[in-house]
């Protein structure tokens, strides 16, 4: 019985510590999407203004992502899957101006 409890405890610990690592992978996928789809225009000297992810709060980025895209954003945005959009939003949230990691707390 003691071994079973210890084994269950170990499995629980592994699950608790692996969840943040698995969730963190989504922003990394978002970074790849940003580099492959957005950076072609949103770069210094590009067609569009350079994006400063820390210019807006998480709430503002979430609002932007929920709005209908018009103009030059229509085509690239329409080609992204919902999962890609979620990952891209996670990447934007990671560097948003209200994220604690930007302020030196992480």
N, C-alpha and C positions, 0 to 999 in steps of 0.2 A: 504494500500500500504506500509506503514511504517513497519507493522508487517511482511509482506511478504519479504521485503528487509532484515529485521533483521534476519528472519529465514534462508534465503539463505546465509547470511553472516556467521551465526553460522555453517551451514552445510559445507560451504567452509573452515572455520577454523578447524573443526573436520577432514576434509579430508587432509588438509595440514599437520597437526600434526600427523596424523595416518600413512601416507605413510612411513616415516623413520622407524617407529616402525615395520611395516609389512615387510619392506625390511631387517631390522636387524635380523629378525627371520631366514633368510636363512643361515647366518653364524653359528647360533646356531645348525641348522640341520647339517651343515657341521662338526661341532665339534663332534656331536654324531656319524656321519659316520666315522670320523677319529678315534674316540675311539673304535668303534666296528670293523672296517676293517683294520686299519693301525697300531694301537698300539700293536697288537699281535706280530709284527715283529720289528717295529720301537720304541723300548723302551730300556732303559738301560739294557744291558745284553741280548737283543733280537737277533734274526737272522740277522737283518739289523741294520745299524747305526741309532742312535737316531736322529730324525728329529728336527732341530732347525728352526722353521718357520721364525724367524727374520734374518736368514742367507742370504736370497735372497730378491730381490726387487719384487714388484708386477709384473713387466714386465717379470722377470725371471720365476716366478711361473706360469704365464700365458703361457709362452713358453713351460715350462715343461708339463703342462696339455694338450697342443695341440699336443705334440709329441706322436708317436706310442710307446706303452709300450711293452717292451721285457723282457724276463727272468722271474723272480719271480713276477713281477708286472702284467704280462699278465692276469693271472686268476682273481685276485681280482679286477683289473681295469675293466675287461670285464663284471663282474657281476654288476657293478654300472650302474644305469640309467643316462641319460644325466642330469636330474634334480639333482641327487645326486652329480654328478661331478661338476656341477655349484655351489652347496652349499659348497662342499669341497673346491673349489677354493676361494669362498668368505671367508671361514674360514682362509685359508692360506694368503689371502690378508689382513685380519684384523691384522695379526701379522707380516706382511712383514716388512723388515727393513726400507722401505720408507714410512710407515704409520705414520701419525702425532700423533696418540694416543700413540704409543710406546715412542715417544720423550717427553711425558709429556704435550702434548697440548690438552688433552681431557680427 
